[in-house]
């Protein structure tokens, strides 16, 4: 799983928070909420990808078995 990096994240959302008129404490709350949401989505995607890999392994045919007719 990738570590969160604000610079590589959707900077448009961060820019909109910076441009909005609000107090510094409200801005910090908004930025923390955005970071938390991104972390939750990253975690969700990590789980989904893990389940996909697990299902692919379960249904994959073993390489060593061959049918002899």
ROVEXTI-750380 format. One record per atom (N, C-alpha, C, O): residue in one letter; y, x, z; residue number from 1. Coordinates in steps of 0.05 Angstrom, whole numbers, plus 5000, padded with zeros to 4 digits. Each point is the difference from the previous one (the first is absolute). Example, Ala and Ser with C-alpha at 12.3 -4.5 7.8 and 13.67 -1.06 7.14 Angstrom:
<site><vexmar>a</vexmar><y>4886</y><x>5264</x><z>5156</z><mardren>1</mardren></site>
<site><vexmar>a</vexmar><y>5024</y><x>4982</x><z>5000</z><mardren>1</mardren></site>
<site><vexmar>a</vexmar><y>5024</y><x>5018</x><z>5000</z><mardren>1</mardren></site>
<site><vexmar>a</vexmar><y>5000</y><x>5021</x><z>5013</z><mardren>1</mardren></site>
<site><vexmar>s</vexmar><y>5021</y><x>4972</x><z>4973</z><mardren>2</mardren></site>
<site><vexmar>s</vexmar><y>5024</y><x>5016</x><z>5001</z><mardren>2</mardren></site>
<site><vexmar>s</vexmar><y>5022</y><x>4985</x><z>5014</z><mardren>2</mardren></site>
<site><vexmar>s</vexmar><y>5022</y><x>5010</x><z>5004</z><mardren>2</mardren></site>
# end
This chain:
<site><vexmar>x</vexmar><y>4976</y><x>5017</x><z>5000</z><mardren>1</mardren></site>
<site><vexmar>x</vexmar><y>5024</y><x>4983</x><z>5000</z><mardren>1</mardren></site>
<site><vexmar>x</vexmar><y>5025</y><x>5018</x><z>5000</z><mardren>1</mardren></site>
<site><vexmar>x</vexmar><y>5001</y><x>5020</x><z>5014</z><mardren>1</mardren></site>
<site><vexmar>x</vexmar><y>5019</y><x>4972</x><z>4970</z><mardren>2</mardren></site>
<site><vexmar>x</vexmar><y>5024</y><x>5015</x><z>4999</z><mardren>2</mardren></site>
<site><vexmar>x</vexmar><y>5017</y><x>4996</x><z>5024</z><mardren>2</mardren></site>
<site><vexmar>x</vexmar><y>5001</y><x>4978</x><z>5011</z><mardren>2</mardren></site>
<site><vexmar>x</vexmar><y>5013</y><x>5043</x><z>4998</z><mardren>3</mardren></site>
<site><vexmar>x</vexmar><y>5018</y><x>4997</x><z>5022</z><mardren>3</mardren></site>
<site><vexmar>x</vexmar><y>5026</y><x>4987</x><z>4989</z><mardren>3</mardren></site>
<site><vexmar>x</vexmar><y>5007</y><x>5003</x><z>4977</z><mardren>3</mardren></site>
<site><vexmar>x</vexmar><y>5006</y><x>4982</x><z>5040</z><mardren>4</mardren></site>
<site><vexmar>x</vexmar><y>5025</y><x>4987</x><z>4993</z><mardren>4</mardren></site>
<site><vexmar>x</vexmar><y>5022</y><x>5020</x><z>4994</z><mardren>4</mardren></site>
<site><vexmar>x</vexmar><y>5003</y><x>5019</x><z>5016</z><mardren>4</mardren></site>
<site><vexmar>x</vexmar><y>5011</y><x>4978</x><z>4963</z><mardren>5</mardren></site>
<site><vexmar>x</vexmar><y>5022</y><x>5017</x><z>4993</z><mardren>5</mardren></site>
<site><vexmar>x</vexmar><y>5022</y><x>4982</x><z>4990</z><mardren>5</mardren></site>
<site><vexmar>x</vexmar><y>4998</y><x>4988</x><z>4978</z><mardren>5</mardren></site>
<site><vexmar>x</vexmar><y>5023</y><x>5009</x><z>5037</z><mardren>6</mardren></site>
<site><vexmar>x</vexmar><y>5022</y><x>4982</x><z>4994</z><mardren>6</mardren></site>
<site><vexmar>x</vexmar><y>5013</y><x>5007</x><z>4973</z><mardren>6</mardren></site>
<site><vexmar>x</vexmar><y>5008</y><x>4982</x><z>4985</z><mardren>6</mardren></site>
<site><vexmar>x</vexmar><y>4993</y><x>5043</x><z>5008</z><mardren>7</mardren></site>
<site><vexmar>x</vexmar><y>5013</y><x>5008</x><z>4975</z><mardren>7</mardren></site>
<site><vexmar>x</vexmar><y>4984</y><x>4991</x><z>4976</z><mardren>7</mardren></site>
<site><vexmar>x</vexmar><y>5011</y><x>4993</x><z>4979</z><mardren>7</mardren></site>
<site><vexmar>x</vexmar><y>4962</y><x>5006</x><z>5023</z><mardren>8</mardren></site>
<site><vexmar>x</vexmar><y>4984</y><x>4992</x><z>4978</z><mardren>8</mardren></site>
<site><vexmar>x</vexmar><y>4994</y><x>4970</x><z>5000</z><mardren>8</mardren></site>
<site><vexmar>x</vexmar><y>4989</y><x>4990</x><z>4981</z><mardren>8</mardren></site>
<site><vexmar>x</vexmar><y>5019</y><x>4997</x><z>5040</z><mardren>9</mardren></site>
<site><vexmar>x</vexmar><y>4996</y><x>4971</x><z>5002</z><mardren>9</mardren></site>
<site><vexmar>x</vexmar><y>5021</y><x>4986</x><z>4983</z><mardren>9</mardren></site>
<site><vexmar>x</vexmar><y>5016</y><x>5013</x><z>4987</z><mardren>9</mardren></site>
<site><vexmar>x</vexmar><y>4983</y><x>4961</x><z>5013</z><mardren>10</mardren></site>
<site><vexmar>x</vexmar><y>5018</y><x>4984</x><z>4984</z><mardren>10</mardren></site>
<site><vexmar>x</vexmar><y>5029</y><x>5004</x><z>5010</z><mardren>10</mardren></site>
<site><vexmar>x</vexmar><y>5008</y><x>4986</x><z>5019</z><mardren>10</mardren></site>
<site><vexmar>x</vexmar><y>5006</y><x>5033</x><z>4970</z><mardren>11</mardren></site>
<site><vexmar>x</vexmar><y>5026</y><x>5007</x><z>5010</z><mardren>11</mardren></site>
<site><vexmar>x</vexmar><y>5021</y><x>4978</x><z>4996</z><mardren>11</mardren></site>
<site><vexmar>x</vexmar><y>5020</y><x>5000</x><z>5013</z><mardren>11</mardren></site>
<site><vexmar>x</vexmar><y>4974</y><x>4981</x><z>4969</z><mardren>12</mardren></site>
<site><vexmar>x</vexmar><y>5018</y><x>4978</x><z>4996</z><mardren>12</mardren></site>
<site><vexmar>x</vexmar><y>5003</y><x>4984</x><z>5025</z><mardren>12</mardren></site>
<site><vexmar>x</vexmar><y>5022</y><x>4991</x><z>5007</z><mardren>12</mardren></site>
<site><vexmar>x</vexmar><y>4956</y><x>5004</x><z>5007</z><mardren>13</mardren></site>
<site><vexmar>x</vexmar><y>5002</y><x>4985</x><z>5025</z><mardren>13</mardren></site>
<site><vexmar>x</vexmar><y>5015</y><x>5015</x><z>5021</z><mardren>13</mardren></site>
<site><vexmar>x</vexmar><y>5016</y><x>4988</x><z>5015</z><mardren>13</mardren></site>
<site><vexmar>x</vexmar><y>4980</y><x>5038</x><z>4987</z><mardren>14</mardren></site>
<site><vexmar>x</vexmar><y>5014</y><x>5016</x><z>5019</z><mardren>14</mardren></site>
<site><vexmar>x</vexmar><y>5030</y><x>5000</x><z>4993</z><mardren>14</mardren></site>
<site><vexmar>x</vexmar><y>5017</y><x>4999</x><z>5018</z><mardren>14</mardren></site>
<site><vexmar>x</vexmar><y>4990</y><x>5003</x><z>4957</z><mardren>15</mardren></site>
<site><vexmar>x</vexmar><y>5028</y><x>5000</x><z>4991</z><mardren>15</mardren></site>
<site><vexmar>x</vexmar><y>5013</y><x>4973</x><z>5007</z><mardren>15</mardren></site>
<site><vexmar>x</vexmar><y>5023</y><x>4999</x><z>5009</z><mardren>15</mardren></site>
<site><vexmar>x</vexmar><y>4962</y><x>4980</x><z>4987</z><mardren>16</mardren></site>
<site><vexmar>x</vexmar><y>5012</y><x>4973</x><z>5006</z><mardren>16</mardren></site>
<site><vexmar>x</vexmar><y>5005</y><x>4998</x><z>5030</z><mardren>16</mardren></site>
<site><vexmar>x</vexmar><y>5020</y><x>4988</x><z>5008</z><mardren>16</mardren></site>
<site><vexmar>x</vexmar><y>4962</y><x>5022</x><z>5009</z><mardren>17</mardren></site>
<site><vexmar>x</vexmar><y>5005</y><x>5000</x><z>5029</z><mardren>17</mardren></site>
<site><vexmar>x</vexmar><y>5025</y><x>5016</x><z>5006</z><mardren>17</mardren></site>
<site><vexmar>x</vexmar><y>5015</y><x>4993</x><z>5018</z><mardren>17</mardren></site>
<site><vexmar>x</vexmar><y>4988</y><x>5030</x><z>4969</z><mardren>18</mardren></site>
<site><vexmar>x</vexmar><y>5023</y><x>5017</x><z>5006</z><mardren>18</mardren></site>
<site><vexmar>x</vexmar><y>5026</y><x>4987</x><z>4991</z><mardren>18</mardren></site>
<site><vexmar>x</vexmar><y>5021</y><x>5004</x><z>5013</z><mardren>18</mardren></site>
<site><vexmar>x</vexmar><y>4979</y><x>4981</x><z>4965</z><mardren>19</mardren></site>
<site><vexmar>x</vexmar><y>5024</y><x>4987</x><z>4990</z><mardren>19</mardren></site>
<site><vexmar>x</vexmar><y>5008</y><x>4975</x><z>5015</z><mardren>19</mardren></site>
<site><vexmar>x</vexmar><y>5023</y><x>4992</x><z>5000</z><mardren>19</mardren></site>
<site><vexmar>x</vexmar><y>4957</y><x>4995</x><z>5013</z><mardren>20</mardren></site>
<site><vexmar>x</vexmar><y>5006</y><x>4975</x><z>5014</z><mardren>20</mardren></site>
<site><vexmar>x</vexmar><y>5017</y><x>5005</x><z>5025</z><mardren>20</mardren></site>
<site><vexmar>x</vexmar><y>4996</y><x>5020</x><z>5014</z><mardren>20</mardren></site>
<site><vexmar>x</vexmar><y>5023</y><x>4963</x><z>4990</z><mardren>21</mardren></site>
<site><vexmar>x</vexmar><y>5018</y><x>5004</x><z>5024</z><mardren>21</mardren></site>
<site><vexmar>x</vexmar><y>4985</y><x>4989</x><z>5024</z><mardren>21</mardren></site>
<site><vexmar>x</vexmar><y>4994</y><x>4977</x><z>5003</z><mardren>21</mardren></site>
<site><vexmar>x</vexmar><y>5000</y><x>5042</x><z>5015</z><mardren>22</mardren></site>
<site><vexmar>x</vexmar><y>4987</y><x>4994</x><z>5025</z><mardren>22</mardren></site>
<site><vexmar>x</vexmar><y>5005</y><x>5023</x><z>5019</z><mardren>22</mardren></site>
<site><vexmar>x</vexmar><y>5009</y><x>5021</x><z>4992</z><mardren>22</mardren></site>
<site><vexmar>x</vexmar><y>4986</y><x>4974</x><z>5033</z><mardren>23</mardren></site>
<site><vexmar>x</vexmar><y>5004</y><x>5022</x><z>5020</z><mardren>23</mardren></site>
<site><vexmar>x</vexmar><y>4978</y><x>5021</x><z>4997</z><mardren>23</mardren></site>
<site><vexmar>x</vexmar><y>4980</y><x>4995</x><z>4987</z><mardren>23</mardren></site>
<site><vexmar>x</vexmar><y>5025</y><x>5028</x><z>5024</z><mardren>24</mardren></site>
<site><vexmar>x</vexmar><y>4981</y><x>5022</x><z>4999</z><mardren>24</mardren></site>
<site><vexmar>x</vexmar><y>4973</y><x>4992</x><z>5012</z><mardren>24</mardren></site>
<site><vexmar>x</vexmar><y>4979</y><x>5008</x><z>4990</z><mardren>24</mardren></site>
<site><vexmar>x</vexmar><y>5022</y><x>4978</x><z>5032</z><mardren>25</mardren></site>
<site><vexmar>x</vexmar><y>4975</y><x>4992</x><z>5014</z><mardren>25</mardren></site>
<site><vexmar>x</vexmar><y>4985</y><x>4979</x><z>4983</z><mardren>25</mardren></site>
<site><vexmar>x</vexmar><y>4976</y><x>5001</x><z>4998</z><mardren>25</mardren></site>
<site><vexmar>x</vexmar><y>5038</y><x>4981</x><z>4989</z><mardren>26</mardren></site>
<site><vexmar>x</vexmar><y>4987</y><x>4981</x><z>4982</z><mardren>26</mardren></site>
<site><vexmar>x</vexmar><y>4988</y><x>5014</x><z>4976</z><mardren>26</mardren></site>
<site><vexmar>x</vexmar><y>4978</y><x>4994</x><z>4991</z><mardren>26</mardren></site>
<site><vexmar>x</vexmar><y>5036</y><x>5026</x><z>4998</z><mardren>27</mardren></site>
<site><vexmar>x</vexmar><y>4990</y><x>5016</x><z>4978</z><mardren>27</mardren></site>
<site><vexmar>x</vexmar><y>4975</y><x>5014</x><z>5008</z><mardren>27</mardren></site>
<site><vexmar>x</vexmar><y>4980</y><x>5002</x><z>4984</z><mardren>27</mardren></site>
<site><vexmar>x</vexmar><y>5019</y><x>5010</x><z>5039</z><mardren>28</mardren></site>
<site><vexmar>x</vexmar><y>4977</y><x>5014</x><z>5010</z><mardren>28</mardren></site>
<site><vexmar>x</vexmar><y>4976</y><x>4981</x><z>5003</z><mardren>28</mardren></site>
<site><vexmar>x</vexmar><y>4977</y><x>5007</x><z>4994</z><mardren>28</mardren></site>
<site><vexmar>x</vexmar><y>5028</y><x>4969</x><z>5016</z><mardren>29</mardren></site>
<site><vexmar>x</vexmar><y>4979</y><x>4979</x><z>5003</z><mardren>29</mardren></site>
<site><vexmar>x</vexmar><y>4989</y><x>4993</x><z>4972</z><mardren>29</mardren></site>
<site><vexmar>x</vexmar><y>4976</y><x>4998</x><z>4996</z><mardren>29</mardren></site>
<site><vexmar>x</vexmar><y>5042</y><x>4998</x><z>4985</z><mardren>30</mardren></site>
<site><vexmar>x</vexmar><y>4991</y><x>4993</x><z>4972</z><mardren>30</mardren></site>
<site><vexmar>x</vexmar><y>4984</y><x>5023</x><z>4988</z><mardren>30</mardren></site>
<site><vexmar>x</vexmar><y>4979</y><x>4995</x><z>4988</z><mardren>30</mardren></site>
<site><vexmar>x</vexmar><y>5030</y><x>5030</x><z>5015</z><mardren>31</mardren></site>
<site><vexmar>x</vexmar><y>4985</y><x>5023</x><z>4989</z><mardren>31</mardren></site>
<site><vexmar>x</vexmar><y>4973</y><x>5002</x><z>5014</z><mardren>31</mardren></site>
<site><vexmar>x</vexmar><y>4980</y><x>5006</x><z>4986</z><mardren>31</mardren></site>
<site><vexmar>x</vexmar><y>5018</y><x>4990</x><z>5040</z><mardren>32</mardren></site>
<site><vexmar>x</vexmar><y>4975</y><x>5002</x><z>5014</z><mardren>32</mardren></site>
<site><vexmar>x</vexmar><y>4981</y><x>4978</x><z>4990</z><mardren>32</mardren></site>
<site><vexmar>x</vexmar><y>4976</y><x>5004</x><z>4998</z><mardren>32</mardren></site>
<site><vexmar>x</vexmar><y>5035</y><x>4972</x><z>4998</z><mardren>33</mardren></site>
<site><vexmar>x</vexmar><y>4983</y><x>4978</x><z>4990</z><mardren>33</mardren></site>
<site><vexmar>x</vexmar><y>4989</y><x>5006</x><z>4973</z><mardren>33</mardren></site>
<site><vexmar>x</vexmar><y>4977</y><x>4994</x><z>4994</z><mardren>33</mardren></site>
<site><vexmar>x</vexmar><y>5040</y><x>5017</x><z>4988</z><mardren>34</mardren></site>
<site><vexmar>x</vexmar><y>4991</y><x>5008</x><z>4974</z><mardren>34</mardren></site>
<site><vexmar>x</vexmar><y>4978</y><x>5021</x><z>5001</z><mardren>34</mardren></site>
<site><vexmar>x</vexmar><y>4980</y><x>4999</x><z>4986</z><mardren>34</mardren></site>
<site><vexmar>x</vexmar><y>5024</y><x>5021</x><z>5031</z><mardren>35</mardren></site>
<site><vexmar>x</vexmar><y>4980</y><x>5021</x><z>5003</z><mardren>35</mardren></site>
<site><vexmar>x</vexmar><y>4974</y><x>4988</x><z>5011</z><mardren>35</mardren></site>
<site><vexmar>x</vexmar><y>4978</y><x>5008</x><z>4990</z><mardren>35</mardren></site>
<site><vexmar>x</vexmar><y>5024</y><x>4975</x><z>5029</z><mardren>36</mardren></site>
<site><vexmar>x</vexmar><y>4976</y><x>4987</x><z>5011</z><mardren>36</mardren></site>
<site><vexmar>x</vexmar><y>4985</y><x>4983</x><z>4979</z><mardren>36</mardren></site>
<site><vexmar>x</vexmar><y>4975</y><x>5001</x><z>4999</z><mardren>36</mardren></site>
<site><vexmar>x</vexmar><y>5040</y><x>4985</x><z>4985</z><mardren>37</mardren></site>
<site><vexmar>x</vexmar><y>4988</y><x>4984</x><z>4979</z><mardren>37</mardren></site>
<site><vexmar>x</vexmar><y>4985</y><x>5017</x><z>4980</z><mardren>37</mardren></site>
<site><vexmar>x</vexmar><y>4978</y><x>4994</x><z>4992</z><mardren>37</mardren></site>
<site><vexmar>x</vexmar><y>5035</y><x>5028</x><z>5001</z><mardren>38</mardren></site>
<site><vexmar>x</vexmar><y>4987</y><x>5019</x><z>4981</z><mardren>38</mardren></site>
<site><vexmar>x</vexmar><y>4975</y><x>5012</x><z>5012</z><mardren>38</mardren></site>
<site><vexmar>x</vexmar><y>4980</y><x>5004</x><z>4986</z><mardren>38</mardren></site>
<site><vexmar>x</vexmar><y>5021</y><x>5003</x><z>5040</z><mardren>39</mardren></site>
<site><vexmar>x</vexmar><y>4976</y><x>5011</x><z>5013</z><mardren>39</mardren></site>
<site><vexmar>x</vexmar><y>4977</y><x>4979</x><z>5000</z><mardren>39</mardren></site>
<site><vexmar>x</vexmar><y>4977</y><x>5008</x><z>4996</z><mardren>39</mardren></site>
<site><vexmar>x</vexmar><y>5030</y><x>4967</x><z>5009</z><mardren>40</mardren></site>
<site><vexmar>x</vexmar><y>4979</y><x>4979</x><z>5000</z><mardren>40</mardren></site>
<site><vexmar>x</vexmar><y>4988</y><x>4997</x><z>4972</z><mardren>40</mardren></site>
<site><vexmar>x</vexmar><y>4976</y><x>4997</x><z>4998</z><mardren>40</mardren></site>
<site><vexmar>x</vexmar><y>5041</y><x>5003</x><z>4982</z><mardren>41</mardren></site>
<site><vexmar>x</vexmar><y>4990</y><x>4997</x><z>4973</z><mardren>41</mardren></site>
<site><vexmar>x</vexmar><y>4983</y><x>5024</x><z>4992</z><mardren>41</mardren></site>
<site><vexmar>x</vexmar><y>4979</y><x>4997</x><z>4988</z><mardren>41</mardren></site>
<site><vexmar>x</vexmar><y>5029</y><x>5028</x><z>5020</z><mardren>42</mardren></site>
<site><vexmar>x</vexmar><y>4984</y><x>5024</x><z>4995</z><mardren>42</mardren></site>
<site><vexmar>x</vexmar><y>4973</y><x>4998</x><z>5013</z><mardren>42</mardren></site>
<site><vexmar>x</vexmar><y>4980</y><x>5006</x><z>4988</z><mardren>42</mardren></site>
<site><vexmar>x</vexmar><y>5020</y><x>4984</x><z>5037</z><mardren>43</mardren></site>
<site><vexmar>x</vexmar><y>4974</y><x>4997</x><z>5014</z><mardren>43</mardren></site>
<site><vexmar>x</vexmar><y>4983</y><x>4979</x><z>4987</z><mardren>43</mardren></site>
<site><vexmar>x</vexmar><y>4975</y><x>5004</x><z>4998</z><mardren>43</mardren></site>
<site><vexmar>x</vexmar><y>5036</y><x>4974</x><z>4994</z><mardren>44</mardren></site>
<site><vexmar>x</vexmar><y>4985</y><x>4979</x><z>4987</z><mardren>44</mardren></site>
<site><vexmar>x</vexmar><y>4988</y><x>5011</x><z>4974</z><mardren>44</mardren></site>
<site><vexmar>x</vexmar><y>4976</y><x>4995</x><z>4995</z><mardren>44</mardren></site>
<site><vexmar>x</vexmar><y>5040</y><x>5019</x><z>4989</z><mardren>45</mardren></site>
<site><vexmar>x</vexmar><y>4990</y><x>5011</x><z>4975</z><mardren>45</mardren></site>
<site><vexmar>x</vexmar><y>4978</y><x>5020</x><z>5005</z><mardren>45</mardren></site>
<site><vexmar>x</vexmar><y>4981</y><x>5002</x><z>4984</z><mardren>45</mardren></site>
<site><vexmar>x</vexmar><y>5021</y><x>5014</x><z>5037</z><mardren>46</mardren></site>
<site><vexmar>x</vexmar><y>4980</y><x>5020</x><z>5007</z><mardren>46</mardren></site>
<site><vexmar>x</vexmar><y>4973</y><x>4986</x><z>5006</z><mardren>46</mardren></site>
<site><vexmar>x</vexmar><y>4979</y><x>5008</x><z>4991</z><mardren>46</mardren></site>
<site><vexmar>x</vexmar><y>5023</y><x>4970</x><z>5024</z><mardren>47</mardren></site>
<site><vexmar>x</vexmar><y>4976</y><x>4984</x><z>5006</z><mardren>47</mardren></site>
<site><vexmar>x</vexmar><y>4988</y><x>4988</x><z>4975</z><mardren>47</mardren></site>
<site><vexmar>x</vexmar><y>4975</y><x>5002</x><z>4996</z><mardren>47</mardren></site>
<site><vexmar>x</vexmar><y>5041</y><x>4986</x><z>4988</z><mardren>48</mardren></site>
<site><vexmar>x</vexmar><y>4991</y><x>4987</x><z>4975</z><mardren>48</mardren></site>
<site><vexmar>x</vexmar><y>4986</y><x>5021</x><z>4982</z><mardren>48</mardren></site>
<site><vexmar>x</vexmar><y>4978</y><x>4995</x><z>4990</z><mardren>48</mardren></site>
<site><vexmar>x</vexmar><y>5034</y><x>5028</x><z>5007</z><mardren>49</mardren></site>
<site><vexmar>x</vexmar><y>4988</y><x>5021</x><z>4983</z><mardren>49</mardren></site>
<site><vexmar>x</vexmar><y>4974</y><x>5010</x><z>5012</z><mardren>49</mardren></site>
<site><vexmar>x</vexmar><y>4981</y><x>5006</x><z>4986</z><mardren>49</mardren></site>
<site><vexmar>x</vexmar><y>5018</y><x>4996</x><z>5041</z><mardren>50</mardren></site>
<site><vexmar>x</vexmar><y>4975</y><x>5008</x><z>5013</z><mardren>50</mardren></site>
<site><vexmar>x</vexmar><y>4978</y><x>4980</x><z>4996</z><mardren>50</mardren></site>
<site><vexmar>x</vexmar><y>4977</y><x>5008</x><z>4995</z><mardren>50</mardren></site>
<site><vexmar>x</vexmar><y>5029</y><x>4967</x><z>5006</z><mardren>51</mardren></site>
<site><vexmar>x</vexmar><y>4980</y><x>4979</x><z>4996</z><mardren>51</mardren></site>
<site><vexmar>x</vexmar><y>4990</y><x>5001</x><z>4971</z><mardren>51</mardren></site>
<site><vexmar>x</vexmar><y>4976</y><x>4997</x><z>4994</z><mardren>51</mardren></site>
<site><vexmar>x</vexmar><y>5043</y><x>5007</x><z>4987</z><mardren>52</mardren></site>
<site><vexmar>x</vexmar><y>4992</y><x>5002</x><z>4972</z><mardren>52</mardren></site>
<site><vexmar>x</vexmar><y>4981</y><x>5024</x><z>4996</z><mardren>52</mardren></site>
<site><vexmar>x</vexmar><y>4980</y><x>4997</x><z>4985</z><mardren>52</mardren></site>
<site><vexmar>x</vexmar><y>5026</y><x>5026</x><z>5027</z><mardren>53</mardren></site>
<site><vexmar>x</vexmar><y>4982</y><x>5023</x><z>4998</z><mardren>53</mardren></site>
<site><vexmar>x</vexmar><y>4973</y><x>4994</x><z>5012</z><mardren>53</mardren></site>
<site><vexmar>x</vexmar><y>4979</y><x>5008</x><z>4989</z><mardren>53</mardren></site>
<site><vexmar>x</vexmar><y>5020</y><x>4979</x><z>5034</z><mardren>54</mardren></site>
<site><vexmar>x</vexmar><y>4975</y><x>4993</x><z>5013</z><mardren>54</mardren></site>
<site><vexmar>x</vexmar><y>4984</y><x>4981</x><z>4983</z><mardren>54</mardren></site>
<site><vexmar>x</vexmar><y>4976</y><x>5005</x><z>4996</z><mardren>54</mardren></site>
<site><vexmar>x</vexmar><y>5036</y><x>4975</x><z>4993</z><mardren>55</mardren></site>
<site><vexmar>x</vexmar><y>4985</y><x>4981</x><z>4982</z><mardren>55</mardren></site>
<site><vexmar>x</vexmar><y>4990</y><x>5015</x><z>4976</z><mardren>55</mardren></site>
<site><vexmar>x</vexmar><y>4977</y><x>4995</x><z>4991</z><mardren>55</mardren></site>
<site><vexmar>x</vexmar><y>5039</y><x>5022</x><z>4997</z><mardren>56</mardren></site>
<site><vexmar>x</vexmar><y>4991</y><x>5015</x><z>4977</z><mardren>56</mardren></site>
<site><vexmar>x</vexmar><y>4976</y><x>5017</x><z>5006</z><mardren>56</mardren></site>
<site><vexmar>x</vexmar><y>4981</y><x>5002</x><z>4984</z><mardren>56</mardren></site>
<site><vexmar>x</vexmar><y>5018</y><x>5011</x><z>5040</z><mardren>57</mardren></site>
<site><vexmar>x</vexmar><y>4977</y><x>5016</x><z>5008</z><mardren>57</mardren></site>
<site><vexmar>x</vexmar><y>4976</y><x>4983</x><z>5005</z><mardren>57</mardren></site>
<site><vexmar>x</vexmar><y>4977</y><x>5008</x><z>4993</z><mardren>57</mardren></site>
<site><vexmar>x</vexmar><y>5026</y><x>4968</x><z>5018</z><mardren>58</mardren></site>
<site><vexmar>x</vexmar><y>4977</y><x>4983</x><z>5006</z><mardren>58</mardren></site>
<site><vexmar>x</vexmar><y>4986</y><x>4992</x><z>4974</z><mardren>58</mardren></site>
<site><vexmar>x</vexmar><y>4976</y><x>4999</x><z>4999</z><mardren>58</mardren></site>
<site><vexmar>x</vexmar><y>5040</y><x>4994</x><z>4980</z><mardren>59</mardren></site>
<site><vexmar>x</vexmar><y>4989</y><x>4990</x><z>4976</z><mardren>59</mardren></site>
<site><vexmar>x</vexmar><y>4995</y><x>5022</x><z>4979</z><mardren>59</mardren></site>
<site><vexmar>x</vexmar><y>4991</y><x>4993</x><z>4977</z><mardren>59</mardren></site>
<site><vexmar>x</vexmar><y>5014</y><x>5031</x><z>5029</z><mardren>60</mardren></site>
<site><vexmar>x</vexmar><y>4995</y><x>5022</x><z>4981</z><mardren>60</mardren></site>
<site><vexmar>x</vexmar><y>4971</y><x>5007</x><z>5000</z><mardren>60</mardren></site>
<site><vexmar>x</vexmar><y>4987</y><x>5001</x><z>5021</z><mardren>60</mardren></site>
<site><vexmar>x</vexmar><y>5002</y><x>5005</x><z>4956</z><mardren>61</mardren></site>
<site><vexmar>x</vexmar><y>4972</y><x>5007</x><z>4997</z><mardren>61</mardren></site>
<site><vexmar>x</vexmar><y>4996</y><x>5029</x><z>5009</z><mardren>61</mardren></site>
<site><vexmar>x</vexmar><y>5016</y><x>5018</x><z>4993</z><mardren>61</mardren></site>
<site><vexmar>x</vexmar><y>4963</y><x>4988</x><z>5022</z><mardren>62</mardren></site>
<site><vexmar>x</vexmar><y>4995</y><x>5028</x><z>5008</z><mardren>62</mardren></site>
<site><vexmar>x</vexmar><y>4995</y><x>5017</x><z>4975</z><mardren>62</mardren></site>
<site><vexmar>x</vexmar><y>4986</y><x>4991</x><z>4982</z><mardren>62</mardren></site>
<site><vexmar>x</vexmar><y>5025</y><x>5033</x><z>5017</z><mardren>63</mardren></site>
<site><vexmar>x</vexmar><y>4997</y><x>5017</x><z>4976</z><mardren>63</mardren></site>
<site><vexmar>x</vexmar><y>4972</y><x>5010</x><z>4996</z><mardren>63</mardren></site>
<site><vexmar>x</vexmar><y>4992</y><x>5006</x><z>4978</z><mardren>63</mardren></site>
<site><vexmar>x</vexmar><y>4993</y><x>4998</x><z>5044</z><mardren>64</mardren></site>
<site><vexmar>x</vexmar><y>4974</y><x>5012</x><z>4998</z><mardren>64</mardren></site>
<site><vexmar>x</vexmar><y>4977</y><x>4982</x><z>4991</z><mardren>64</mardren></site>
<site><vexmar>x</vexmar><y>4979</y><x>5009</x><z>4992</z><mardren>64</mardren></site>
<site><vexmar>x</vexmar><y>5025</y><x>4965</x><z>5008</z><mardren>65</mardren></site>
<site><vexmar>x</vexmar><y>4979</y><x>4981</x><z>4993</z><mardren>65</mardren></site>
<site><vexmar>x</vexmar><y>5001</y><x>4994</x><z>4970</z><mardren>65</mardren></site>
<site><vexmar>x</vexmar><y>5021</y><x>4993</x><z>4989</z><mardren>65</mardren></site>
<site><vexmar>x</vexmar><y>4956</y><x>5010</x><z>4998</z><mardren>66</mardren></site>
<site><vexmar>x</vexmar><y>4998</y><x>4993</x><z>4972</z><mardren>66</mardren></site>
<site><vexmar>x</vexmar><y>4976</y><x>4981</x><z>4996</z><mardren>66</mardren></site>
<site><vexmar>x</vexmar><y>4979</y><x>5003</x><z>5014</z><mardren>66</mardren></site>
<site><vexmar>x</vexmar><y>5024</y><x>4979</x><z>4968</z><mardren>67</mardren></site>
<site><vexmar>x</vexmar><y>4977</y><x>4982</x><z>4994</z><mardren>67</mardren></site>
<site><vexmar>x</vexmar><y>4982</y><x>5013</x><z>4980</z><mardren>67</mardren></site>
<site><vexmar>x</vexmar><y>5009</y><x>5011</x><z>4980</z><mardren>67</mardren></site>
<site><vexmar>x</vexmar><y>4965</y><x>4988</x><z>5026</z><mardren>68</mardren></site>
<site><vexmar>x</vexmar><y>4981</y><x>5011</x><z>4981</z><mardren>68</mardren></site>
<site><vexmar>x</vexmar><y>4982</y><x>4978</x><z>4989</z><mardren>68</mardren></site>
<site><vexmar>x</vexmar><y>4985</y><x>4988</x><z>5015</z><mardren>68</mardren></site>
<site><vexmar>x</vexmar><y>5018</y><x>5006</x><z>4960</z><mardren>69</mardren></site>
<site><vexmar>x</vexmar><y>4985</y><x>4979</x><z>4987</z><mardren>69</mardren></site>
<site><vexmar>x</vexmar><y>4980</y><x>5012</x><z>4981</z><mardren>69</mardren></site>
<site><vexmar>x</vexmar><y>4986</y><x>4985</x><z>4987</z><mardren>69</mardren></site>
# end
